Amino acid sequence: MYGYSTSMMLINPFIYSSAPPVSTEFKITVDTTKAGSASDTFVLPLQVGTTSMTVYWGDGNSDLITSYNQAELSHTYASSGTYQISCDGSFAGVRFTGGGDKLKLSSIDNWGTNQWKALSYAFFGCTNVVGTYTDSPDTSLATGTAIFMFRNCTNFNSPLTMDTSGITAMPNMFEGCTNFNSDVTFSDTSSVTNMSLIFNGCTNFDKAINFNTAALTTMSAMFKNCSSFNQTINFVSPLLTTVSDAFHSCSSLNSTIDIDVSSCASFIRVFYNCTVFDQDLSGWNISTLTAANNMLFGTSFSTTNYDLLLVAWQGQTHNSSVNFHAGTAQYSSGAPSNSRALLISDSWTITDGGAV
């Protein structure tokens, strides 16, 4: 009977190490047969910036790349097929911009240690891409915007942890990512002013949002068409001016929405077609409100919450001539009815379901 003794096992203990080596390279898998350039070719699009790396094309060939627009970033293979490409060195980032070989990108396999400098349009339109990585991108040096970073990546559904301390705007970042329902962890969004449309059309998305919104000025259509979304929102947002369409067509939403709207002039379509929504909004500050057209159209706003809203809003300092749509919500006699009448006397136009 044969076997390994304890003493034999100690001869080379490294055989039993369970920790794989950490890859420092940025790795992606591409399928050259997909639409784009020729069926035996892949073009790697880079962000403008300093570049110094070796690209290993997965077929035994490699190129030293020292410019973001170097001709060798277009590689022709001996035969069409699937290849894993490795980028070893530094580059500002990738930028598919909704064109080129966007459909040939199959997966992001490893982020590696490259420090990304630019994020906008990075994977825009890469509808076939999925994430197989287990690490996170180093975006600590990234500045400016992250607009359209994963827009229309309809198959992408992997967790993403990023340092966003240098990012000032991230509109449309995941727009159209219909299958996306993974955790998004942004280390610091305290400088971000614009989050409009960031999750627009993410129909499966329903994850907690814990963003620093201290500098946020616009969140228009931020969760529009997120039909699965039903998370509590608690935004400390003293600079927020634009909230229109924020939850438009969030048909599953019925959670507490606590947002500082004291500087917002428009509540237009904020909860439009949020079919099950019925939450207390009486605490919203309407001191700067000038329009609330279709705000609660298509909701299940109850008499209880509508009564609270009417009394509280009429009691606040408010503008005249506001158009306010409360959907089919009905109001009670007494204080709610009186408050509604006083708002109308201030030239408010109120559309609702009438008295109970």
HELIX and SHEET records of a PDB file:
HELIX    1   1 THR A    6  MET A    9  1                                   4    
HELIX    2   2 PRO A   13  TYR A   16  5                                   4    
HELIX    3   3 ALA A   71  LEU A   73  5                                   3    
HELIX    4   4 LYS A  102  LYS A  104  5                                   3    
HELIX    5   5 THR A  303  GLY A  315  1                                  13    
HELIX    6   6 ALA A  335  SER A  345  1                                  11    
SHEET    1   A 6 SER A  62  ILE A  65  0                                        
SHEET    2   A 6 SER A  52  TYR A  56 -1                                        
SHEET    3   A 6 THR A  82  SER A  90 -1                                        
SHEET    4   A 6 PHE A  26  ASP A  31 -1                                        
SHEET    5   A 6 LEU A 105  ASN A 110 -1                                        
SHEET    6   A 6 VAL A 130  GLY A 131  1                                        
SHEET    1   B 2 THR A  41  VAL A  43  0                                        
SHEET    2   B 2 SER A  74  THR A  76 -1                                        
SHEET    1   C 2 GLY A 144  THR A 145  0                                        
SHEET    2   C 2 ILE A 167  ALA A 169  1                                        
SHEET    1   D 2 LEU A 160  MET A 162  0                                        
SHEET    2   D 2 VAL A 184  PHE A 186  1                                        
SHEET    1   E 2 ILE A 233  PHE A 235  0                                        
SHEET    2   E 2 ILE A 257  ILE A 259  1                                        
SHEET    1   F 3 ALA A 291  ALA A 292  0                                        
SHEET    2   F 3 ASN A 323  HIS A 325  1                                        
SHEET    3   F 3 THR A 349  THR A 351  1                                        
END                                                                             
